[in-house]
Amino acid sequence: MFRRMDCLGKTDCVQPSHHKGAEMLGTDGKEYKRKYARESTSIQATLMVDEDWHDCRILNISVGGAKLQIDRRLGHGVAVVLQIGNFGQYNAIVAWQQEDEFGVNFSHNAEEMGDVIMGLASYG
């Protein structure tokens, strides 16, 4: 897994950690546990929506999904394809959107996405 790190001016960064779970504070003030820990990143990517490619930024990522930033509205349940550099294309479904940030759930298995995340940590 990964944990937040100081990017030292880099546009793409991520660092491994041994964190197995994640707690987050909901808007109702309650703590919730995620199935997979999401770790902060700053990685440029592209997203295919309705057969058109758009630039986006991966703000955090886990084996189950990612939080992305994009300058367009997407509907809940929309199927998308996330292109992560040379690592490949990954099918996902939009789970939520708030202004220019939105979350996706990956359609790929956790093991495959774990390999991608380890690759991002190793090679950026």
C-alpha positions in Angstrom: 0.0 0.0 0.0 1.0 3.7 -0.1 1.0 6.7 2.2 1.0 10.4 1.6 4.5 11.8 1.0 6.0 15.2 0.2 6.3 15.3 -3.5 9.1 17.8 -3.4 7.9 19.7 -6.5 7.3 16.5 -8.5 4.0 16.3 -10.5 3.8 12.5 -10.1 4.6 10.8 -6.8 3.6 7.9 -4.5 5.4 6.1 -1.8 4.9 2.5 -0.4 3.7 1.9 3.2 2.5 -1.0 5.2 -1.0 0.4 6.0 -3.6 -2.3 5.5 -6.9 -0.5 6.2 -8.2 3.0 6.0 -10.5 5.0 8.2 -12.1 8.2 7.0 -14.3 10.8 8.5 -17.6 11.1 6.8 -19.5 14.4 6.3 -21.7 13.3 9.3 -18.6 13.3 11.6 -18.6 9.5 11.9 -15.6 7.3 11.1 -15.9 4.8 8.3 -13.6 2.0 7.2 -12.7 1.5 3.6 -12.3 -1.9 2.2 -8.9 -0.9 0.7 -6.6 1.9 1.8 -6.4 4.8 -0.7 -3.2 6.6 -0.9 -2.6 10.2 -2.0 -0.9 10.7 -5.4 -0.5 13.4 -8.0 -0.4 11.5 -11.3 -1.5 12.7 -14.7 -3.7 10.3 -16.6 -6.4 10.2 -19.3 -10.0 9.1 -19.1 -12.2 7.9 -21.8 -15.8 8.9 -21.5 -18.3 8.2 -24.3 -15.4 7.4 -26.6 -13.6 10.7 -26.1 -10.3 11.0 -24.1 -9.9 13.7 -21.5 -6.9 14.7 -19.3 -7.4 14.0 -15.6 -5.3 13.7 -12.4 -5.3 10.8 -10.0 -5.6 12.3 -6.5 -5.7 9.0 -4.7 -5.8 5.3 -5.7 -6.3 1.9 -4.2 -6.8 -1.6 -5.6 -10.6 -0.9 -5.5 -10.8 2.5 -7.0 -9.5 6.0 -7.3 -10.4 9.7 -6.8 -9.8 11.7 -9.9 -10.0 15.3 -10.9 -11.4 16.3 -14.3 -13.0 19.5 -15.7 -16.3 18.0 -16.8 -19.5 16.5 -15.3 -20.0 12.8 -15.2 -23.1 10.9 -14.1 -23.2 8.3 -11.4 -22.9 4.8 -12.9 -21.1 6.0 -16.1 -18.6 3.5 -17.5 -15.2 5.0 -18.1 -11.7 3.8 -19.0 -8.7 5.1 -17.1 -5.4 5.2 -19.0 -2.5 5.3 -16.4 0.6 6.2 -18.4 2.3 3.1 -19.8 0.7 0.8 -17.2 -2.5 0.3 -19.3 -6.2 0.9 -19.5 -8.6 0.1 -16.6 -12.3 -0.1 -16.8 -14.2 1.7 -14.0 -17.6 2.9 -13.0 -18.2 6.5 -11.6 -19.4 6.1 -8.0 -19.8 9.9 -7.1 -18.9 13.4 -8.2 -18.5 16.7 -6.3 -17.6 19.6 -8.6 -14.4 18.7 -10.4 -13.5 15.6 -8.3 -15.1 12.2 -8.6 -14.6 8.6 -7.4 -14.5 5.5 -9.5 -14.7 1.8 -8.7 -12.3 -0.4 -10.8 -13.8 -3.4 -12.6 -10.4 -5.2 -12.5 -9.5 -7.6 -9.8 -7.6 -6.4 -6.7 -4.5 -8.4 -7.5 -4.1 -6.8 -10.9 -4.7 -3.3 -9.6 -2.2 -4.0 -6.8 0.4 -4.7 -9.4 -0.4 -1.4 -11.1 0.0 0.5 -7.8 3.3 -1.2 -7.0 4.4 -0.2 -10.5 3.4 3.4 -9.9 5.4 3.4 -6.6 8.5 1.9 -8.3 8.5 3.7 -11.7 6.1 6.7 -11.3 
